[in-house]
Amino acid sequence: MAAATSTPVPPTPITTLPSSTSRPETADEARATPQRREALMSARQRILCLDDAPYVLDGLRRHLHVDYNVVTTTQPHEALDLLAADKGDPIAVIITDIRMPQMTGVDVLKRARRISPDTTRVLLTGVADMRSAIAAINQGHVFRFMLKPCPPEDLKATIAAAATQSRLVRAERELLEATLKGCVDALVETLAMAQPALFSRASRLRRLVQRVCQQLGVVDSWQIEMAAQMGEIGAITLPPSAIAVLEGGTPNSPAEADMLASLPKLADDVLARIPCLDAVREIVRHQLPTDRNPMVPLRPHAPSGAWLLQAVREYDALVWRGMPRDVAIAALSSRKIHSRDLLIALAVVGWPRLSNDTVREVDLDELALGDELAGDVYSAKGMLLVTRGQVITDRLLIRLRNYEVTGDREGPVFVVDA
């Protein structure tokens, strides 16, 4: 891309639409059916270009629009909003200048890394500033650093490599997330069938965490969800008399208090044997007893996921003791520990459901996957099979039907009417 020889005009705030709306069609697209044309367009990765000089953006768009959907803006904050806006069609690469009036490119890329970690970051600048380059690499984790004027061939090669890097990182993360999540789900579900009273809380906490994360738009919420599940795994060491204490979080003796306080450490010892769970372990390690006195905040440098899970655990313990959900939120607010946004999210999606939700009785044959139990289910001998709040999975359904067939289950089954 050739450097401009005339004096550039002062930059004015502009944002162009993705170039796919105005660029000429390729030969493949011109011959394609409307459905095929849409598929071709959707397969093109999105590239976000940020520079305070509109003529630089025009050059980037001109050289890249054939192979990518190019979005350009002169505003750093708008670029960050674009990164956060559309998770269904993520931006593969962000290219930014270093020196801009409102925010440096280094600051943009530092924030971009938090907002969209799978987006590959590239710096393009007209100033051969080695100190800025080092800061960009160390703080913004920049993939490549290019100087203006950048030859079109070099620009295209760099963006192609950056787009490939983004695709590989995203695929690896999705595979890792799916594999780990599937393994943990299977483990917890198996333990829940063996000890339903013990692990129903893990399932309940996980669903509440999931709802709160959705309300807050949390990135990588699966790590907090997994911490909610696996943070309870240390409870297998509790004697039967202490299991009920776990639900409400209020110990009856110093010995029980010590048992509850040791659960995060026990869970961390289990998680240490599973690779790639460092972020999950960090969340679990920072958890504190829900009845701690005095009600001190989490330790310094606790990750945001640890704060979210701690608030969920405290809220769940209060509600499980019978406290109305609005009173539970007020109690958490009075502690002046958790953020207002987090408490608002809890109030919106809080568990259990509102008291005016309807509950209906069903026959076991009517019980379906995804149904949420409104009451405990027992065997004919009074053994607890599944606890209230559990969502029916295929394994739980098979378990209940096996007890039904052998005549070992009795009593009604109640579910929350969706």
C-alpha positions as CSV (number, residue, x, y, z in Angstrom):
1,M,0.0,0.0,0.0
2,A,1.6,3.2,-1.1
3,A,2.1,6.1,1.2
4,A,0.1,9.3,0.5
5,T,2.3,12.1,-1.0
6,S,-0.1,15.0,-0.4
7,T,-0.9,16.5,3.0
8,P,-3.6,14.3,4.6
9,V,-6.8,16.0,5.5
10,P,-7.6,16.2,9.2
11,P,-9.3,12.9,10.2
12,T,-13.1,13.1,10.7
13,P,-15.1,10.5,12.5
14,I,-16.5,8.0,10.0
15,T,-17.5,4.4,10.1
16,T,-18.0,2.4,6.9
17,L,-20.2,-0.6,6.6
18,P,-18.7,-4.0,5.9
19,S,-17.2,-3.7,2.4
20,S,-19.3,-6.7,1.3
21,T,-22.3,-4.4,1.0
22,S,-20.6,-2.3,-1.7
23,R,-17.7,-4.2,-3.3
24,P,-18.0,-5.9,-6.7
25,E,-19.1,-9.5,-6.7
26,T,-16.5,-12.1,-7.3
27,A,-16.9,-14.5,-10.3
28,D,-18.0,-17.3,-8.0
29,E,-20.6,-15.1,-6.3
30,A,-21.9,-13.8,-9.6
31,R,-22.6,-17.4,-10.8
32,A,-24.0,-18.6,-7.5
33,T,-27.6,-19.0,-6.5
34,P,-28.8,-16.7,-3.7
35,Q,-28.3,-19.4,-1.1
36,R,-24.8,-20.2,-2.3
37,R,-24.0,-16.5,-2.5
38,E,-25.0,-16.0,1.1
39,A,-22.9,-19.0,2.1
40,L,-19.9,-17.6,0.3
41,M,-20.3,-14.3,2.0
42,S,-20.8,-15.8,5.5
43,A,-17.6,-17.9,5.0
44,R,-15.5,-14.8,4.6
45,Q,-13.7,-13.8,7.8
46,R,-14.3,-10.3,9.2
47,I,-11.3,-7.8,9.4
48,L,-11.6,-4.7,11.5
49,C,-9.4,-1.7,10.5
50,L,-8.9,1.2,12.9
51,D,-7.0,4.4,11.9
52,D,-7.7,8.1,12.5
53,A,-6.8,8.8,8.8
54,P,-9.7,7.9,6.4
55,Y,-7.4,7.6,3.4
56,V,-5.5,4.9,5.2
57,L,-8.7,3.0,5.8
58,D,-9.6,3.4,2.1
59,G,-6.3,1.8,1.1
60,L,-6.7,-1.1,3.5
61,R,-10.2,-1.7,2.4
62,R,-9.2,-1.6,-1.3
63,H,-6.5,-4.2,-0.8
64,L,-8.4,-6.6,1.5
65,H,-12.0,-6.5,0.4
66,V,-11.6,-9.2,-2.2
67,D,-10.8,-11.9,0.4
68,Y,-12.4,-10.6,3.6
69,N,-15.4,-8.7,4.9
70,V,-13.7,-5.5,5.9
71,V,-15.1,-3.1,8.6
72,T,-13.4,0.2,9.2
73,T,-13.7,3.0,11.7
74,T,-11.8,6.0,12.9
75,Q,-13.0,5.7,16.5
76,P,-11.2,3.5,19.0
77,H,-14.2,3.1,21.3
78,E,-16.4,2.1,18.3
79,A,-13.8,-0.5,17.3
80,L,-14.0,-2.0,20.7
81,D,-17.8,-2.0,20.6
82,L,-17.7,-3.8,17.3
83,L,-15.4,-6.5,18.8
84,A,-17.9,-7.0,21.6
85,A,-21.1,-6.7,19.7
86,D,-21.5,-9.8,17.4
87,K,-20.3,-13.1,18.9
88,G,-22.2,-15.0,16.2
89,D,-19.9,-13.5,13.5
90,P,-16.7,-12.7,15.3
91,I,-13.9,-10.5,14.0
92,A,-10.9,-12.6,13.0
93,V,-8.3,-9.8,12.8
94,I,-8.0,-6.2,14.1
95,I,-5.5,-3.8,12.4
96,T,-4.8,-0.6,14.2
97,D,-2.5,2.4,14.0
98,I,-0.4,3.1,17.1
99,R,-0.8,6.9,17.4
100,M,-4.3,8.2,17.5
101,P,-5.8,11.3,19.3
102,Q,-8.3,9.5,21.5
103,M,-6.5,6.3,22.5
104,T,-3.2,4.6,21.5
105,G,-3.2,1.5,19.5
106,V,-1.5,-0.3,22.3
107,D,-4.4,0.5,24.7
108,V,-6.9,-0.5,22.0
109,L,-5.2,-3.9,21.6
110,K,-4.9,-4.4,25.4
111,R,-8.6,-4.0,25.7
112,A,-9.3,-6.0,22.5
113,R,-7.5,-8.9,24.0
114,R,-9.8,-8.9,27.0
115,I,-13.0,-8.4,24.9
116,S,-12.2,-10.9,22.1
117,P,-9.2,-13.0,22.9
118,D,-9.5,-15.1,19.7
119,T,-9.1,-12.0,17.5
120,T,-5.6,-11.7,16.1
121,R,-4.0,-8.3,16.7
122,V,-1.9,-6.4,14.1
123,L,-0.3,-3.0,14.4
124,L,0.2,-0.7,11.4
125,T,2.1,2.6,11.9
126,G,4.0,5.3,10.1
127,V,6.4,5.8,12.9
128,A,9.3,3.5,13.4
129,D,9.1,3.7,17.2
130,M,10.8,0.7,18.7
131,R,9.6,1.6,22.2
132,S,6.0,1.6,21.1
133,A,6.5,-1.6,19.2
134,I,7.9,-3.4,22.3
135,A,5.0,-2.1,24.4
136,A,2.6,-3.3,21.8
137,I,4.1,-6.8,21.7
138,N,4.4,-7.1,25.5
139,Q,1.0,-5.5,26.5
140,G,-1.2,-6.1,23.6
141,H,0.2,-9.5,22.5
142,V,0.5,-8.3,18.9
143,F,0.8,-11.0,16.2
144,R,2.6,-8.7,13.7
145,F,4.0,-5.2,13.6
146,M,4.1,-3.4,10.2
147,L,5.3,0.0,9.1
148,K,3.7,2.3,6.6
149,P,3.9,2.3,3.7
150,C,3.3,-1.4,3.6
151,P,3.5,-3.1,0.2
152,P,0.1,-4.7,-0.7
153,E,1.7,-8.2,-1.0
154,D,3.2,-7.9,2.5
155,L,-0.1,-6.6,3.9
156,K,-2.1,-9.5,2.3
157,A,0.4,-12.1,3.5
158,T,0.3,-10.7,7.0
159,I,-3.5,-10.6,7.2
160,A,-3.8,-14.1,5.7
161,A,-1.4,-15.4,8.4
162,A,-3.3,-13.5,11.1
163,A,-6.7,-14.8,9.9
164,T,-5.4,-18.4,9.9
165,Q,-4.1,-17.9,13.5
166,S,-7.5,-16.7,14.6
167,R,-9.2,-19.7,13.0
168,L,-6.8,-22.1,14.7
169,V,-7.0,-20.5,18.1
170,R,-10.8,-20.4,18.0
171,A,-11.0,-24.1,16.9
172,E,-8.6,-25.2,19.6
173,R,-10.5,-23.3,22.3
174,E,-13.9,-24.7,21.2
175,L,-12.5,-28.2,21.1
176,L,-10.9,-27.9,24.5
177,E,-14.0,-26.3,25.9
178,A,-16.3,-29.0,24.5
179,T,-14.0,-31.9,25.6
180,L,-13.4,-30.6,29.2
181,K,-17.0,-29.6,29.6
182,G,-18.3,-33.0,28.4
183,C,-16.0,-34.9,30.7
184,V,-16.9,-32.8,33.7
185,D,-20.6,-33.0,33.0
186,A,-20.4,-36.8,32.7
187,L,-18.4,-37.0,36.0
188,V,-20.8,-34.8,38.0
189,E,-23.9,-36.5,36.6
190,T,-22.6,-39.9,37.5
191,L,-21.7,-38.7,41.0
192,A,-25.2,-37.0,41.3
193,M,-26.9,-40.4,40.6
194,A,-24.8,-42.1,43.3
195,Q,-25.2,-39.2,45.8
196,P,-28.1,-37.0,44.6
197,A,-28.4,-35.0,47.8
198,L,-24.7,-34.1,47.6
199,F,-24.5,-33.1,43.9
200,S,-27.8,-31.5,43.3
201,R,-26.3,-28.3,44.6
202,A,-23.6,-28.4,42.1
203,S,-26.1,-28.7,39.3
204,R,-28.2,-25.9,40.8
205,L,-25.2,-23.5,41.2
206,R,-24.1,-24.2,37.6
207,R,-27.4,-23.3,36.1
208,L,-27.6,-20.1,38.2
209,V,-24.1,-19.1,37.2
210,Q,-25.0,-19.8,33.6
211,R,-28.0,-17.4,33.8
212,V,-26.1,-14.7,35.6
213,C,-23.3,-14.9,33.0
214,Q,-25.8,-14.6,30.2
215,Q,-27.3,-11.6,31.9
216,L,-23.9,-9.9,32.2
217,G,-22.5,-11.0,28.9
218,V,-19.6,-12.8,30.4
219,V,-17.0,-14.1,28.0
220,D,-15.7,-17.7,28.6
221,S,-18.5,-18.3,31.1
222,W,-17.9,-22.1,30.8
223,Q,-14.9,-21.7,33.2
224,I,-17.1,-20.2,35.9
225,E,-19.8,-22.9,35.3
226,M,-17.2,-25.6,35.6
227,A,-15.9,-24.1,38.8
228,A,-19.5,-24.1,40.2
229,Q,-19.7,-27.8,39.4
230,M,-16.3,-29.0,40.4
231,G,-16.0,-26.7,43.4
232,E,-18.5,-29.0,45.1
233,I,-16.5,-32.2,44.4
234,G,-14.7,-32.0,47.7
235,A,-18.0,-32.6,49.4
236,I,-17.7,-36.4,48.8
237,T,-15.4,-36.3,51.9
238,L,-18.3,-35.1,54.1
239,P,-20.1,-37.5,56.5
240,P,-23.8,-37.9,55.9
241,S,-24.6,-35.6,58.9
242,A,-22.8,-32.7,57.3
243,I,-24.4,-32.9,53.8
244,A,-27.5,-31.0,54.8
245,V,-25.2,-28.3,56.3
246,L,-23.6,-27.8,52.8
247,E,-26.9,-26.7,51.3
248,G,-27.6,-23.8,53.7
249,G,-23.9,-23.1,54.4
250,T,-24.5,-22.8,58.2
251,P,-22.4,-25.3,60.2
252,N,-23.7,-26.5,63.6
253,S,-20.2,-26.9,65.1
254,P,-16.6,-25.8,64.7
255,A,-15.8,-29.2,63.2
256,E,-18.5,-28.8,60.5
257,A,-17.2,-25.2,59.9
258,D,-13.7,-26.6,59.3
259,M,-15.1,-29.2,56.9
260,L,-16.9,-26.6,54.8
261,A,-13.9,-24.3,54.8
262,S,-11.7,-27.1,53.5
263,L,-13.9,-27.9,50.4
264,P,-12.2,-25.4,48.0
265,K,-8.8,-26.8,48.8
266,L,-10.0,-30.4,48.3
267,A,-11.6,-29.5,45.0
268,D,-8.4,-27.8,43.8
269,D,-6.5,-30.9,44.6
270,V,-8.8,-32.9,42.3
271,L,-8.7,-30.2,39.5
272,A,-4.9,-30.2,39.7
273,R,-4.9,-33.6,38.0
274,I,-6.9,-32.4,35.0
275,P,-4.8,-30.4,32.4
276,C,-5.8,-27.0,31.0
277,L,-8.0,-26.0,34.0
278,D,-5.8,-23.3,35.5
279,A,-8.5,-20.6,35.2
280,V,-11.1,-22.9,36.8
281,R,-8.8,-23.8,39.6
282,E,-8.1,-20.1,40.2
283,I,-11.8,-19.4,40.6
284,V,-12.3,-22.4,43.0
285,R,-9.2,-21.5,45.1
286,H,-10.7,-18.0,46.0
287,Q,-14.0,-19.3,47.3
288,L,-14.9,-18.6,50.9
289,P,-17.5,-20.0,53.3
290,T,-20.9,-18.5,52.7
291,D,-21.4,-17.9,56.4
292,R,-18.0,-16.4,57.2
293,N,-17.9,-14.0,60.1
294,P,-17.0,-11.3,59.8
295,M,-18.3,-11.1,56.2
296,V,-14.9,-10.2,54.6
297,P,-14.5,-9.8,50.8
298,L,-12.5,-12.2,48.7
299,R,-8.7,-12.1,48.7
300,P,-6.9,-9.4,46.7
301,H,-6.4,-10.2,43.0
302,A,-9.3,-12.7,42.9
303,P,-10.5,-13.1,39.3
304,S,-13.9,-11.7,38.4
305,G,-15.2,-15.3,37.9
306,A,-14.4,-16.0,41.6
307,W,-16.5,-12.9,42.7
308,L,-19.4,-14.0,40.5
309,L,-19.4,-17.6,41.9
310,Q,-19.0,-16.4,45.5
311,A,-22.1,-14.2,45.1
312,V,-24.1,-17.0,43.6
313,R,-23.1,-19.4,46.4
314,E,-24.0,-16.9,49.1
315,Y,-27.3,-16.1,47.4
316,D,-28.2,-19.8,46.9
317,A,-27.4,-20.5,50.6
318,L,-29.7,-17.7,51.8
319,V,-32.6,-18.8,49.5
320,W,-32.1,-22.5,50.4
321,R,-32.6,-21.6,54.1
322,G,-36.0,-20.2,53.2
323,M,-35.2,-16.6,52.8
324,P,-37.4,-14.8,50.1
325,R,-35.3,-14.0,47.0
326,D,-35.8,-10.2,47.3
327,V,-34.7,-10.4,51.0
328,A,-31.7,-12.5,50.0
329,I,-30.6,-9.8,47.4
330,A,-31.1,-7.1,50.1
331,A,-29.0,-9.2,52.5
332,L,-26.2,-9.5,50.0
333,S,-26.4,-5.8,49.2
334,S,-26.1,-4.9,52.9
335,R,-22.8,-6.8,53.0
336,K,-21.3,-4.1,50.6
337,I,-19.0,-6.8,49.1
338,H,-20.5,-7.6,45.7
339,S,-21.0,-5.1,42.8
340,R,-24.3,-3.6,42.0
341,D,-24.4,-5.0,38.5
342,L,-23.8,-8.5,39.8
343,L,-26.6,-8.2,42.4
344,I,-29.0,-6.8,39.7
345,A,-28.2,-9.8,37.5
346,L,-28.9,-12.2,40.4
347,A,-32.2,-10.4,41.1
348,V,-33.3,-10.8,37.5
349,V,-32.4,-14.5,37.1
350,G,-32.4,-15.7,40.7
351,W,-33.0,-19.3,41.8
352,P,-35.4,-20.7,42.9
353,R,-38.1,-19.6,40.5
354,L,-40.7,-17.0,41.6
355,S,-43.3,-18.4,43.9
356,N,-46.1,-17.8,41.4
357,D,-44.6,-20.3,39.0
358,T,-46.9,-23.2,38.5
359,V,-46.0,-26.8,39.4
360,R,-47.7,-29.8,37.8
361,E,-47.7,-33.5,38.6
362,V,-46.7,-35.9,35.8
363,D,-46.6,-39.6,35.3
364,L,-43.1,-41.0,34.8
365,D,-44.0,-41.7,31.2
366,E,-44.7,-38.0,30.7
367,L,-41.4,-36.9,32.2
368,A,-39.2,-35.6,29.4
369,L,-35.5,-34.5,28.9
370,G,-35.1,-30.9,30.1
371,D,-37.9,-31.0,32.6
372,E,-37.0,-29.4,35.9
373,L,-38.1,-31.2,39.1
374,A,-40.1,-29.2,41.5
375,G,-39.8,-31.8,44.3
376,D,-37.6,-34.7,45.4
377,V,-38.1,-38.2,44.0
378,Y,-37.8,-41.2,46.4
379,S,-37.6,-44.9,46.1
380,A,-40.2,-47.2,47.7
381,K,-37.8,-47.6,50.6
382,G,-37.4,-43.9,51.1
383,M,-34.0,-43.5,49.4
384,L,-33.5,-40.2,47.7
385,L,-33.2,-40.8,43.9
386,V,-33.2,-37.2,42.4
387,T,-33.5,-33.9,44.2
388,R,-35.7,-30.9,43.4
389,G,-34.1,-28.4,41.0
390,Q,-32.5,-31.1,38.9
391,V,-32.9,-31.0,35.2
392,I,-33.8,-34.4,33.7
393,T,-31.1,-35.9,31.6
394,D,-31.2,-39.2,29.7
395,R,-29.3,-41.0,32.4
396,L,-31.5,-39.7,35.2
397,L,-34.6,-40.7,33.1
398,I,-33.2,-44.2,32.7
399,R,-32.5,-44.4,36.4
400,L,-36.1,-43.4,37.3
401,R,-37.6,-45.8,34.8
402,N,-35.5,-48.7,36.1
403,Y,-36.8,-48.1,39.6
404,E,-40.3,-47.8,38.2
405,V,-40.1,-51.1,36.3
406,T,-38.9,-53.0,39.3
407,G,-41.6,-51.5,41.6
408,D,-38.9,-49.7,43.7
409,R,-40.3,-46.2,43.1
410,E,-43.4,-44.6,44.6
411,G,-44.9,-41.2,45.1
412,P,-45.7,-38.4,42.7
413,V,-43.3,-36.6,40.4
414,F,-43.7,-32.8,40.2
415,V,-42.1,-30.6,37.6
416,V,-41.9,-26.8,37.1
417,D,-44.4,-25.9,34.4
418,A,-42.4,-23.9,31.7
